[in-house]
Amino acid sequence: MKRLETRIKQDGIVLSANVLKVDSFLNHQIDPQLMQEIGQEFASRFSTEGITKIVTIESSGIAPAVMAGLFLQVPVVFARKRKSLTLSEDLLTASVYSFTKKETNEISISKKYLHEDDKVLIIDDFLANGQAALGLVDIVYQSRANLAGIGIVIEKSFQEGATKLKNLGIRVESLARIADLSSGEVVFIKERAMEELAK
């Protein structure tokens, strides 16, 4: 998605060979117009799948998921990372390790929001090592719902998450695929392919 890639180049900050900061438009401050375009793109890519629910994880996945839900006209359910007095029983749960925060969270969704007749699209902001996505996949499978695929805003393709998911036979649609951050600059998969062709 060209506009997203342009925004990453313009406003993304490379903190290390593995960490890209995009909190000016995606996961702290949110650009609603960009989220709208992202949601529309996900809806277009999964328009023939008969999606009935979108599942994401708090908090950075919520904005793109809600926009996709708006275009697909389906509810959005987000997995909570923290225990709540109002969310305490009949839960679907999974453990998710965050490499960025160096902590494990138990995520949960109420059983009443996912059913075996649902067709689910998972959406998240980043895909790196795949732990959050695999946790959401686990929850969807526990509910016996059908998983249509996973929509990712930014995929760090040099990490193993996408490969893990695809090896499980899961469809992954990533709007921006990063090949490398090690130079301190964002290099997209398409750019890397062009470089290889030019050699």
N, C-alpha and C positions, 0 to 999 in steps of 0.2 A: 504494500500500500504506500504509494509515493508520498502522500502528504505526511503520513506518520514517520517515514524514513527521514524526510526533510526536517521534521521537528526534532527527531532524535539527534541528528547531526548538529542542528542549530542550538538546542537547549540541553541536550544530554551531557552529563559530566562523567568522564571515565575516572573512577577512583582507584582501580587496580585492573589487573589482567582479567579478573572475574566479575568485577562490580561496576555496574552502570547506574548512575543516579539520574532519575527522570522525575524528580518530585515537583518540578515547576509546572508539569502539565498532566501527570498521570496518577501519582500515588501520594501526594500531599496536597498540593494545589491541583485542581482539575480543570481542564479546558473543555467546557460542555460541547462546543461545536465540534471539536476533534472527537470527543466521545460519541457524539451523534453519528459521525461518519464511520467510526469504528463499529458501532452497533449495527449500522446499515450494511456494512461489509460482511460481518458475521452472519446476519440474517440472509443476505444474498447467497452466501456459500452453503448454508444449510437449509435453504428454502424448500427443498423437495423431500426433506427427511421426516416431516410430520412431527416436529418438535412440540412437546406439551409442557415441558418445564426446562428452565435454565438453572444450573447449579453453579455456585461460585463459593469463594471463601472470603471472610472479612480480612481486611477492609478494602484493599486495593482492587480486587476483582469486581466490586459491586458496581462501580460507575459504568464500565463497558458492558457488564452483564445486563444492567437495567436498560441500557439503550438498545441492546440486542433484543431484550424482551419486549420493548416497545414496538419494534419493527416486526417481530414474529408474533406479537399479540399473545404472549404467554407469561405466566408468573415466573418470578425469579426467587429462588431459595438460596440463602447464603449460610454456609457452615460457620458456626460460632467457634472462636478460639478460647473463649472464657466461659466459665460456668455462670449460669443465670438462675435466679430464683424462679423465673417463669419458664425455664427450659431445663427440667430436672428428671423427667421420666419418659419412657418409651422413645429412647434416642438411638439413632444410628451413629456410631463413633469410629474414629480412626486416629492413629498417632501420626503426627507429621513433624519431621525434623527440619528446622530452618538453618541452612548453612550461613545465611547472612546474619541472623541474630544468635546463632549458636545455642538454640534451645529447642526442646520438643514440646509441642502442644497437642492436646487431645481435642480434635475438632468434632463437632456434633451437629446433627440435623434431626429435627423431630420426625418420627415415623409417619405422622399424619400428613406430611407434605410431599412424600415420595411413595409412589405405589407401583405395583408390578405392571400396570397398564400404561405407565408413563414412558415417553420417549425423551431422553434427557440429552441436553447439550451442556457440557461443562465449559466455562469461560474463566480465564485467569489473566492477570496482567503480565506475569513473567513465567517462562519455562526455562529452568537451568538444569538442576539435577533431577527434577521430576517428582520430588517428595510430596509437594502440595497436590499436584495433579493425581498422583497415585493414591493419596489419601481420599480424594474426592471420588475417584474411580471405585475404590473399595466401598465407600458409602453407597454409591449408586448400585453396585452389585449386591450389597446386603439388602437393599430395598427390593431387589429383583426387577427393577425397572430396566428398560433397554437403553443402552448408551449409544447415541448417534455419533458422537465424536467430541473433540476438544478444540476450542477456539482459544488461541494465545495471542495476546497483543504483541509481545516481544519475546522471541525465542533466542536464547544464547546457544547457537547450534554447535559450538565447540565443546559444550558440556553434554552429558549423556542422557538428559531427560527425554528428548524427542525420540531418540533411538529406543529407549526402554519402552515407551508407550507404543511406538510403531511395531516393535517386536511382539507386543501383546495383541496385535491386530487392531489397534485403535486408530481411527482417523484423527490426524492432527492438522489443523489449519492455523498457521502462524502468519500474522500480518506483516511482521518485520523479522527477518532472520539474520542474526549477527554471526559473522564468521570469526571475528577476532577483535579483541580490545587491547592486546598486549603492547601495541605501539603508543597507547595513550589516545588513539583515535578509534572511532567506530568504523569497522569495515563490514559491510553487508555481504551476504553470500553471493549476491549478483555481482557485486564489485570484484570479489575474489575470483569469480568465474571469468570475468572480463580480463582481469590481470593475467590469468593462466592462458587465456586465448591469445593474448598479445605477445606472449613469450615465444 
